[in-house]
Amino acid sequence: MQKTLLAAVLGCLSLTAFASDVEVDLGHRADVAALFSYPNCQQHCPAPAPSLEMTVSHWLMQNVLRDASGSKLQPAVSVRNEDDLIKARISDAPSDDYGQLLQAYLAIGQQGYLGAQAIKQAGGWQDDWRFFLTLGMAMRNHRTVQLLHFPPDTVLNDSQDYLTAATTLRWAQVLGFNGMNTRDNALYQTIADIAPIAAPASAGAELTQVYSYFTPYSTALLQSWTAPQPGSSSVRPMVALGGPARDWFAQQYLPAGSKFDVLQLAKVNIGNNQQVPVLGGNHPSYIWYAKTDAEGINIMQQDLTVACWQNAMGQKPDSDAQTVLDSCSSSWQQDSNMVCRLYYTSVKNLDAASAKAKCQ
């Protein structure tokens, strides 16, 4: 990939927007293929295999549908190759500046790609890793940002939809327990990974040595995605889910030697000269590793509190973050019986009557 792509994407690519139809150059074919991890599928693939244009269209359609969630828009995406350039047309786009957002996102993504190439050159890349950006996210009208560790390889190799991963499905459920309309799920789960590497679920420990290669990418993406929505002055709140994400956040944004624990609240400047409220939480899958039901119920209460805060702050981002956290903590502490029942029904898969009996 050419190192000049970042400047090209930000400064040289043409963009034409009219009404709600957007025409955008995404870049040279080889560069786009790298940024979209083409071909996505490597085993058990459909026949005929999707083309690069079909792959890019697939992910862009997820972007626009999620950003258009709750509106009357009916977006459509078409992608074509012209003289070795990949171009996209978005009809009924969520905004007239949507092409610029895509270009800026791909420019940030290139920093991640260069980080992956540096790991390979240093001999640290594993055979079962694949470079993979968090594609298909709402990136303009989202309400909150989720900082996570790395994407499971099934998302790239099989489903081609980040929000179908078991962890994101569970977190959508926990957000729903706090009143989030399921229709709005994608507006809350705009995900940034500290390691944009699709890897087996068990690969977490192997990734600890590569985070620094992706720091320019990760910090730029968080700066972009926590910035106020156009027309608003309120930054978008963030949750850091899981030990690796919380530790990375502490290293980047908190005083040296600081820890960032579950249910710890911080307000930091992520690059927009505004204080972004960030809450620490468990990884969505952490509860499945609880050694006892008592431990699982305690984790469930923490998760419900974090999701309560995320939902409330997403609805009213100018709220006082500490006041919201105190309210959420108090509510779920006082409703311990419901916490118990939700644990047994959603994690242990008991029916409602059995869960009720367990929690008496």
Backbone torsions as a table, in degrees:
resi	resn	phi	psi	omega
1	MET	NA	136.6	-179.1
2	GLN	-70.7	134.4	-179.6
3	LYS	-70.9	-12.4	-179.9
4	THR	-84.6	-0.5	-175.2
5	LEU	-63.4	-36.6	-178.9
6	LEU	-56.9	-49.4	179.1
7	ALA	-65.9	-37.3	-178.7
8	ALA	-64.5	-44.0	-178.0
9	VAL	-64.2	-41.6	-175.7
10	LEU	-77.8	-29.2	-171.3
11	GLY	-118.9	-24.0	-168.4
12	CYS	-112.8	-25.2	-176.1
13	LEU	-71.0	140.9	-176.8
14	SER	-83.5	147.7	178.9
15	LEU	-140.6	130.0	176.2
16	THR	-126.0	125.9	178.9
17	ALA	-124.9	132.2	177.0
18	PHE	-143.8	132.2	-172.8
19	ALA	51.0	-124.4	178.5
20	SER	-110.4	17.9	176.8
21	ASP	-102.2	131.3	-174.8
22	VAL	-124.2	133.0	174.6
23	GLU	-115.5	126.6	-174.0
24	VAL	-142.7	136.0	170.8
25	ASP	-84.0	126.5	-179.3
26	LEU	-93.9	-19.0	177.4
27	GLY	129.9	-178.3	178.6
28	HIS	-65.0	148.0	-173.6
29	ARG	-54.6	-46.0	-178.6
30	ALA	-64.4	-38.4	179.5
31	ASP	-67.5	-42.5	179.4
32	VAL	-65.1	-40.9	178.1
33	ALA	-58.9	-40.5	179.5
34	ALA	-67.1	-43.3	-176.5
35	LEU	-71.9	-25.3	178.3
36	PHE	-101.1	14.3	175.7
37	SER	50.7	44.8	-177.6
38	TYR	-83.8	137.6	-5.8
39	PRO	-78.1	138.9	-179.3
40	ASN	-62.4	-51.5	-175.3
41	CYS	-87.2	134.4	178.7
42	GLN	-121.1	-15.6	177.4
43	GLN	-138.0	147.0	177.8
44	HIS	53.4	46.6	-174.4
45	CYS	-87.5	155.1	176.2
46	PRO	-67.7	155.2	177.7
47	ALA	-120.2	129.8	-2.7
48	PRO	-72.5	156.3	-178.6
49	ALA	-65.0	142.1	179.0
50	PRO	-60.7	141.1	175.6
51	SER	-76.4	170.4	174.8
52	LEU	-59.4	-42.8	-179.5
53	GLU	-61.9	-40.9	178.0
54	MET	-65.8	-38.4	180.0
55	THR	-65.2	-47.2	179.2
56	VAL	-62.7	-42.5	178.8
57	SER	-60.4	-39.8	179.4
58	HIS	-58.1	-49.7	-177.2
59	TRP	-71.0	-39.8	179.9
60	LEU	-65.2	-33.8	178.0
61	MET	-65.0	-38.1	174.7
62	GLN	-61.9	-43.9	177.5
63	ASN	-53.7	-55.3	-171.4
64	VAL	-71.3	-36.5	178.2
65	LEU	-64.2	-40.0	-179.1
66	ARG	-72.2	-37.1	176.0
67	ASP	-71.4	-23.4	179.1
68	ALA	-91.5	3.8	-176.7
69	SER	-55.6	132.3	178.9
70	GLY	83.7	-3.9	179.2
71	SER	-101.1	178.2	177.8
72	LYS	-94.6	6.3	-179.5
73	LEU	-67.9	149.6	174.9
74	GLN	-129.3	76.9	-173.4
75	PRO	-67.3	154.5	172.8
76	ALA	-140.7	147.1	-177.4
77	VAL	-128.0	134.0	171.0
78	SER	-130.4	137.9	-176.9
79	VAL	-125.8	138.2	-177.3
80	ARG	-142.3	164.6	176.1
81	ASN	-109.0	124.8	176.2
82	GLU	-129.6	111.8	177.9
83	ASP	52.7	45.4	177.4
84	ASP	69.5	15.1	171.9
85	LEU	-109.9	138.9	177.4
86	ILE	-95.8	122.5	-178.6
87	LYS	-122.8	148.0	-179.5
88	ALA	-127.5	145.9	172.3
89	ARG	-122.0	126.0	179.6
90	ILE	-114.2	115.4	177.2
91	SER	-93.2	141.7	-177.8
92	ASP	55.5	47.6	-178.1
93	ALA	-67.3	155.3	179.2
94	PRO	-63.0	-21.7	178.7
95	SER	-161.2	159.6	178.7
96	ASP	-71.1	-20.0	-179.7
97	ASP	-95.6	15.3	-173.6
98	TYR	-65.0	-33.7	177.1
99	GLY	-63.9	-40.7	177.4
100	GLN	-62.7	-39.3	177.8
101	LEU	-62.2	-41.9	179.0
102	LEU	-64.7	-42.8	179.0
103	GLN	-62.6	-44.4	179.3
104	ALA	-63.7	-39.7	178.8
105	TYR	-62.7	-44.5	180.0
106	LEU	-67.5	-32.5	175.9
107	ALA	-64.5	-41.3	175.6
108	ILE	-66.5	-42.0	179.2
109	GLY	-59.6	-31.9	178.8
110	GLN	-63.5	-33.2	176.5
111	GLN	-63.3	-37.1	175.6
112	GLY	-65.7	-41.0	179.6
113	TYR	-63.1	-42.3	178.4
114	LEU	-63.8	-34.1	175.3
115	GLY	-63.5	-42.0	178.5
116	ALA	-63.9	-40.3	178.4
117	GLN	-64.0	-36.7	178.7
118	ALA	-66.0	-37.3	176.5
119	ILE	-62.9	-42.8	179.0
120	LYS	-62.4	-42.4	179.6
121	GLN	-65.1	-31.0	179.7
122	ALA	-83.4	-3.1	178.2
123	GLY	80.5	18.6	-176.7
124	GLY	-101.5	3.2	-176.1
125	TRP	-84.3	135.6	179.9
126	GLN	-93.6	150.8	-176.6
127	ASP	-62.9	-28.6	-177.7
128	ASP	-99.1	20.7	173.6
129	TRP	-101.4	149.1	171.0
130	ARG	-139.6	134.1	176.0
131	PHE	-61.2	133.1	-176.7
132	PHE	-157.0	112.9	174.0
133	LEU	-73.6	161.6	173.7
134	THR	-80.6	82.5	-177.5
135	LEU	-80.8	157.0	171.1
136	GLY	81.5	13.4	-177.4
137	MET	-87.0	153.2	164.3
138	ALA	-63.6	131.0	-174.8
139	MET	-135.2	6.8	174.3
140	ARG	-123.9	-47.0	-174.8
141	ASN	-102.8	11.5	179.7
142	HIS	-66.0	157.4	-175.2
143	ARG	-106.6	-29.1	178.4
144	THR	-141.4	165.6	178.9
145	VAL	-122.4	141.2	177.8
146	GLN	-116.9	121.6	175.6
147	LEU	-94.5	122.4	-177.7
148	LEU	-129.7	-176.1	-171.3
149	HIS	-87.3	-68.2	-179.4
150	PHE	-157.0	156.2	-179.5
151	PRO	-81.3	137.8	174.0
152	PRO	-65.3	143.7	-175.0
153	ASP	-65.3	-20.5	178.1
154	THR	-63.3	-29.3	-179.9
155	VAL	-63.5	-38.7	179.6
156	LEU	-84.1	-45.1	-171.4
157	ASN	-79.3	-27.2	-172.7
158	ASP	-117.7	-67.5	-169.1
159	SER	-82.7	-28.2	-172.5
160	GLN	51.5	41.2	176.1
161	ASP	-156.2	108.5	-174.9
162	TYR	-59.1	-35.3	-173.5
163	LEU	-79.3	4.3	173.7
164	THR	-97.2	-1.2	177.2
165	ALA	-63.7	149.8	-178.0
166	ALA	-57.6	-36.9	-178.3
167	THR	-68.2	-43.1	-179.0
168	THR	-73.2	-30.9	174.6
169	LEU	-65.1	-41.4	178.9
170	ARG	-65.6	-41.5	-177.8
171	TRP	-67.4	-33.4	174.3
172	ALA	-61.1	-38.9	178.7
173	GLN	-64.5	-43.4	-179.1
174	VAL	-67.6	-38.4	173.5
175	LEU	-61.6	-39.7	178.3
176	GLY	-63.6	-35.4	176.8
177	PHE	-62.3	-19.5	180.0
178	ASN	-102.5	15.6	172.7
179	GLY	96.8	1.1	177.4
180	MET	-67.0	131.5	174.2
181	ASN	-68.2	125.4	-177.1
182	THR	-57.5	-25.6	177.4
183	ARG	-62.4	-26.0	-176.2
184	ASP	-96.0	6.1	-173.9
185	ASN	-51.8	-46.5	-176.3
186	ALA	-65.7	-21.8	178.8
187	LEU	-77.1	-17.4	178.0
188	TYR	-98.1	-29.3	-174.7
189	GLN	-102.9	58.2	168.5
190	THR	-86.4	111.6	-165.4
191	ILE	-105.1	136.0	169.2
192	ALA	-119.8	130.8	178.1
193	ASP	-103.1	142.2	176.4
194	ILE	-76.3	-17.0	175.2
195	ALA	-133.1	99.6	-179.4
196	PRO	-76.3	65.4	-177.7
197	ILE	-131.6	117.4	173.5
198	ALA	-74.7	119.6	-174.6
199	ALA	-145.1	162.5	175.6
200	PRO	-57.5	151.1	-175.8
201	ALA	-57.9	-24.5	-177.5
202	SER	-87.3	5.8	-171.0
203	ALA	-88.8	5.7	-172.9
204	GLY	-53.7	-47.0	-176.9
205	ALA	-64.5	-31.8	-178.2
206	GLU	-70.0	-18.7	-175.4
207	LEU	-88.0	-7.2	-171.9
208	THR	-62.2	-23.5	-176.4
209	GLN	-89.4	-1.5	-172.4
210	VAL	-111.7	-3.9	-174.1
211	TYR	-57.0	-39.5	-174.5
212	SER	-62.7	-28.5	178.5
213	TYR	-64.3	-25.5	-175.1
214	PHE	-104.9	4.0	-176.7
215	THR	-57.3	-45.0	178.2
216	PRO	-59.0	-40.8	178.0
217	TYR	-64.1	-51.7	-173.7
218	SER	-63.7	-44.5	-178.7
219	THR	-68.0	-36.8	177.4
220	ALA	-66.5	-39.7	179.9
221	LEU	-66.4	-42.3	178.8
222	LEU	-65.5	-38.1	177.0
223	GLN	-60.6	-42.5	-179.4
224	SER	-67.7	-45.8	-170.1
225	TRP	-83.2	-19.4	175.6
226	THR	-92.3	-8.1	179.4
227	ALA	-61.5	153.1	179.2
228	PRO	-59.0	145.4	173.4
229	GLN	-63.4	143.0	178.2
230	PRO	-49.8	129.9	-178.0
231	GLY	92.1	-3.7	-179.5
232	SER	-122.2	157.3	176.2
233	SER	-109.5	0.7	-175.7
234	SER	-94.7	121.8	175.9
235	VAL	-66.0	160.1	-179.7
236	ARG	-92.7	128.9	-177.2
237	PRO	-69.4	161.5	-175.9
238	MET	-136.9	148.5	169.7
239	VAL	-118.2	139.0	176.4
240	ALA	-108.1	110.0	-169.5
241	LEU	-107.0	116.2	178.0
242	GLY	104.4	150.8	-177.7
243	GLY	-56.2	-48.2	179.3
244	PRO	-59.7	-42.3	179.5
245	ALA	-66.4	-41.8	179.7
246	ARG	-66.2	-42.0	179.9
247	ASP	-64.7	-41.9	178.1
248	TRP	-63.0	-43.0	179.4
249	PHE	-60.1	-44.9	-179.7
250	ALA	-61.7	-41.4	-179.3
251	GLN	-65.5	-36.2	-176.5
252	GLN	-82.1	-35.7	-165.8
253	TYR	-124.0	-12.3	-178.4
254	LEU	-107.7	162.9	178.4
255	PRO	-55.7	150.4	-177.0
256	ALA	-53.4	135.1	178.5
257	GLY	85.0	-1.6	-178.2
258	SER	-74.7	150.3	171.2
259	LYS	-109.1	156.5	177.9
260	PHE	-130.8	105.8	-170.4
261	ASP	-99.4	172.2	174.7
262	VAL	-62.7	132.9	-178.4
263	LEU	69.5	14.0	172.6
264	GLN	-88.9	134.5	-178.1
265	LEU	-107.3	135.1	175.7
266	ALA	-132.8	154.5	172.1
267	LYS	-126.0	117.5	-173.2
268	VAL	-134.5	155.6	173.6
269	ASN	-87.3	109.3	-178.1
270	ILE	-92.2	4.8	174.5
271	GLY	129.6	0.1	-179.1
272	ASN	-110.2	12.1	-177.5
273	ASN	57.6	28.8	173.8
274	GLN	-133.4	150.4	-176.9
275	GLN	-83.9	112.8	179.2
276	VAL	-90.4	124.9	175.9
277	PRO	-76.4	130.6	-177.5
278	VAL	-131.8	131.4	180.0
279	LEU	-117.4	135.1	177.4
280	GLY	-83.0	141.5	179.6
281	GLY	-144.8	169.8	172.6
282	ASN	-72.3	155.7	168.2
283	HIS	-63.9	142.1	-177.6
284	PRO	-55.2	-27.2	-178.4
285	SER	-90.5	-5.2	-174.3
286	TYR	-58.2	-35.5	-176.3
287	ILE	-62.3	-27.4	-178.7
288	TRP	-73.2	-8.8	178.9
289	TYR	-104.3	8.6	177.3
290	ALA	-61.3	136.2	-176.4
291	LYS	-82.7	-24.1	179.0
292	THR	-136.7	162.2	176.9
293	ASP	-65.4	-35.5	178.5
294	ALA	-60.9	-42.2	176.9
295	GLU	-65.4	-41.1	179.4
296	GLY	-62.6	-41.0	179.0
297	ILE	-65.3	-37.8	177.5
298	ASN	-64.8	-42.4	177.1
299	ILE	-63.8	-39.5	179.3
300	MET	-60.3	-41.2	179.6
301	GLN	-65.7	-40.3	176.6
302	GLN	-62.2	-45.5	-178.7
303	ASP	-62.9	-42.9	179.6
304	LEU	-63.5	-37.2	179.6
305	THR	-67.6	-44.2	179.1
306	VAL	-62.8	-45.2	-179.2
307	ALA	-66.9	-34.4	175.3
308	CYS	-59.8	-47.8	178.7
309	TRP	-61.8	-45.1	-178.9
310	GLN	-61.2	-43.7	-179.5
311	ASN	-65.5	-46.0	-177.5
312	ALA	-67.0	-43.0	179.7
313	MET	-69.3	-31.6	176.8
314	GLY	-66.3	-33.4	178.8
315	GLN	-77.1	-38.0	-179.0
316	LYS	-134.3	80.2	-173.6
317	PRO	-65.5	-15.0	178.3
318	ASP	-90.3	7.2	177.6
319	SER	-69.1	159.1	174.5
320	ASP	-73.3	115.7	-171.9
321	ALA	-62.0	-38.7	-179.5
322	GLN	-69.4	-40.3	177.7
323	THR	-61.6	-41.8	177.9
324	VAL	-63.9	-43.1	179.5
325	LEU	-63.0	-43.0	179.0
326	ASP	-61.4	-41.0	180.0
327	SER	-65.6	-43.9	-179.8
328	CYS	-65.6	-42.3	179.2
329	SER	-61.2	-45.5	-179.3
330	SER	-63.9	-41.9	-177.1
331	SER	-62.0	-45.6	-176.6
332	TRP	-79.3	-24.0	173.0
333	GLN	-68.6	-37.6	-179.0
334	GLN	-76.7	-18.3	-178.3
335	ASP	-112.6	49.8	-175.8
336	SER	-63.7	-29.9	179.2
337	ASN	-65.3	-40.7	177.9
338	MET	-67.4	-38.2	175.8
339	VAL	-56.3	-47.5	179.9
340	CYS	-60.1	-47.0	-177.2
341	ARG	-66.3	-38.9	178.0
342	LEU	-66.1	-34.5	176.6
343	TYR	-61.9	-48.9	-175.6
344	TYR	-70.9	-32.8	-179.3
345	THR	-81.0	-40.7	-172.9
346	SER	-91.9	-24.6	-178.5
347	VAL	-106.0	-42.8	-178.4
348	LYS	-95.0	-4.4	174.3
349	ASN	60.9	33.5	172.9
350	LEU	-82.9	155.2	173.9
351	ASP	-74.0	165.3	-173.8
352	ALA	-59.4	-39.6	-178.4
353	ALA	-66.4	-42.2	180.0
354	SER	-66.8	-39.1	178.5
355	ALA	-65.5	-40.9	178.2
356	LYS	-60.6	-42.0	178.4
357	ALA	-64.8	-40.0	179.0
358	LYS	-62.1	-32.6	-171.0
359	CYS	-98.3	4.6	178.1
360	GLN	-67.5	NA	NA
